[in-house]
């Protein structure tokens, strides 16, 4: 149960005011042109508690591009499959390099460091794609089940923009194929990968979708056990050590929550047995994480004294 003395709504409103000086210090992702046009001043937060309460500020019900946060939900789905040895193909260590690095992948013979960098997520997507007749729909339906919102769908403009500018992701996939770590034909695989990154969501939906990581693998929204307790623990550990690209140590130090970010400006974080929280602000820092969003989460855990530490 959440400490009833915490005024979540009041804390969110304080944060909304205190982050204003940080707008304009980051920059939208411009290597995906469809994301560069999103107004940089957008800001939203939503908290979903284990008690079923929702607190929100700003544009918390407005959709944005989920981008790399989708990697979390695809991993959750793949871990639910039987007879899948994902960890023989993907590592579990922080990368310490850029999320789309080719150098590290070459050096380590086509085995990505973790499932949250691009190469690792492509392998996870490959596992699902090789076991499904319509993997894109399967990924979409899974997220809609967790969020409880059937309106979560692929933004076709963003998906096309990613396809037209996804040269480095194509290079990652081809490099891994050369090491026999990819099974699906590359064009088909990349189409699935780009489409999952182009899913739309809101902070409210994102916080709801992350609830299984708060509730021991149980989704109160879907009313079903979607993960085992063991896999839930493992995913949360990976989020803490690998979820924020090469800034994960700094984020853990300042915020103290397992989290996953995306270059659309979203971040989702969890405190097991307590709450999930989602933030969106599209201006990014040098590591590709939401600059204002990261600051907002730091303020949240500082003001509430709620973190894993």
N, C-alpha and C positions, 0 to 999 in steps of 0.2 A: 504493500500500500504506500501511496505517496504521502509525505509529510503534509498534513492539511494546513500547516502554518505558512506554506509557500504560496505566495500570490503570483501564480504564473502569468495571469493576464497583466498584472501591474508590472512585472519584470519585463515582459515583452514590450510594453509601452515605453518603459524607461530606455530599453535598448534601441528602439526605433528612433528615439530622440538623440541618443548618444553616438550613434554611428554616422550621423549626417556629415560630420567633417571629413569622413573617409571617402565619400563619393568623389569621383574624378581622379583618384590616385591609381586606379587600375585601368585595364583595357579589355574590351570585348575580344573574344576569340575571332581573329580575322582570317585565319586559314580555312575556316568554313564560312564562306561569305554570307550565308543565310543567318548566321548568328551575329554578325557584325552590326546588323541593322536594329537589333533589340535595344530600346532605350536604356542607357546605362544607369539611370536613376531608379530603376525598378528595385523593389525590396519587399520581401515577405518572409514571415516565419510562422510555423505551425507546430504545436506540441500536442502529442496524443499520449494520454496516460493509460496505464494498465486498468484504471478504474473506468475507462470509457469516456473520459472528458477530453474535449478539444479546445485548445486556446490558439488564437491567431491574431496576426497584425498584418497590415499592408496588403499586398496583392496575393494573399495566401490561397485564393481560389482561382487565380489566373494560371493558365497553362504556359509552360516553358519546355524547352528541349532537354530531355533527361540525360542525353549523352552518356558519359562513362559510368554514371550511376546504374545504368542498365546492366553493367557487368555483374553487379551484386546479385541481381534477380535471376540472371541466366545461370550463375554459379549455384544459387539455391536450387534451381530447377534440376540442374544436372546432378547435384548431390542426391537428389531424390530418386534417380534412376538406379536400377539394379545392375549388378555386374559391370560397373564402370570403375576403372582404376585411373581416376583423373590425375593422381599425384605421381604417376610414372611419366606423365607428359607435361606437367606444369609444376614448378617449384612452390615453395612456401616462404620465401625469404624476401625482405625489402630489396628493391633494385638499386637504390642509390644513384640512379641515372634517370634521364628523361623517360616519360611514359611511352615514347615511340622510338626508343633507341635501337638501332640496328647493330651497333658495335658489340654490345653485351650479348646479344642473341647469337651473333656469329661466334664469339669467343666460347660461349657455353653450348655450342653444337645444337642449336635449334630448340633448346628447352627453356622457355620463359621463366623468369625468376618467380613470378606469382600471377594469379589469375586476374589481377586488377590493372596491370599494365596492358597496353594494346595487344602485344603478342600473346600474352596469357589468355586474354579474353577471346581472341580469335580461335585459340585451341579449344577453349570451353565451348564456344559456339559451334566449332567443328564437331565436337562430341555429340551435341544435340542434333545438329543438321544431319549427321550420318545415321541417326536413329529416328528420323521423322520425315514423313512425306511432305509436310508443310511446316517447316521449322519457324518461319516468320510468324505465322498465325499462332503457333504453339507458344511462342515467346510473348506475343501480345496478349493472348488469352490468359496466360499465367499472371501477368502483371495486373490485368483488369480484375482477375479474381482476388488478388491480394489487396488492391486499392478499393475494390467495391464499386468502381466507376467504369461502366462499359464505354464511356466516351473517350477514355484514354486510347489514342490511336497514333499511327505513324503520320508525321508531318511530311508529306510527299516532297515539298519544296526543300526541306532540310535534307531528306534522304538523297535527293538528286544532287544537291550541293556537295554532299559528302562523297558520293560516287564520282563526281567530276573532279574532285580535288584530293582523292584518297590514295595518292601515289605511294606514300610511305607505308600505309597499311597494306597495300598490294605487295610492296617489297618485303615486308615482314612475313606475310603469308607465303610468298614464293620461297623465301629463305628457309622457313620451317618445312615447307614441302620438300626442299632439297635434302633435308635431314630426316625425311619420312615421318614428320610429326603432324602432317595434315592429310586427311583422307578425302574430303569433299573437293570437287573441282573448284579452283580458286575463284572464278567469276561468280559461281553460285554462292560460295561461302561468304565472299565479301558483300554480296547483295543482302544476305541475312544479317551480317554484322552491321552494315550501315543502317539498315532499317531498324534494328533494335535500338541503336543510338539515337534514332530520330523519333522515338516515342515521345508523346507529349504527356505531361503530368503537371500537377499543382503541388504546392507544399502540403496542403491538406491530404491529398491522395498519397503523396510520397511518405508522409509520416505514418499513414495507415498501412501502407504496403510493407513497411519495415517492422511492423509489430511482431511478427514471428521471432525476430531476433531479440525482442524484449521478453517474450512470453514462452521461452523454452521450445520454440519451434511451432507453437500453436498460433494460428491466425484467428483472432476474434472476428475479423471482417468476413472471412470465408467460412468460419466456424469449423475448421479442420486442422489436423496436425500435418503441416506441410514439410517439416524438417524434424529429424531426431534431435534430442537434446544434445547429443555428442556433436553432431554437425553444426548446430547452432553455436555451441561454444567455440568450435574451430573457426567458423566464419567470423565471429566477433573478434577473435584473436588476430585473424588476417586483416580485418578492417583497421584494427589499432596499429598494426605494424606495416601495412602496405596500402591503405586506402586513400592516402593523400599524395600519391606520387613520391617525388623525392623531397617533399616537405613534411613527411609523415612524423618525423621526430619532433620538429618544431610545433606541429599541430597537437600532438599528444602532450607535449610540455605545457602548452598554453590552454588547451581545451580539456583534455583528459577524457575523451569519449571515443569509442570505436566509430569510424565514420567513412563515408565514401563520397567523393566529389565528382563533378563533371564540368566540362568546359562550357556548358550552357549556363553556368553560374549557380548550380544547385549543389547543396551538401545535405546529406542525411546522416544523422548520428543517433546512437542508442545508448541508454543506460539500462542494462538488463534488469528485469523485474520492476522497472519504474516507468520509463517513458521512451518514446521516439521523438525526434525533433528534426524538422526540415527547414532549411533556409534557402532563399534564392536572391541573388544579386549578380547581374551578368558581368560586371567588371572583374577581371582576373588579375592575380598577382603574377610574379615571374615564374612561378611553378605551375601555373594553370589552374589554381584554385580561386574561388570567389574571395576577393579581398575583403569586402564588407561582410560577406557571410562568415568568414573565418573570425573576424573581429566580433561579430554578433554572438557567435557561439562561445567565444572566450568570455565575453561579458555575462552570458547566460550562466555558465558553470561557476563563475566567480560570484555572481549575485545570489545564486541559489545554494551554493556550496554542495552541488550535486554533480559528481563525476565518479569514475571508477577508482580514483585515488583518494 
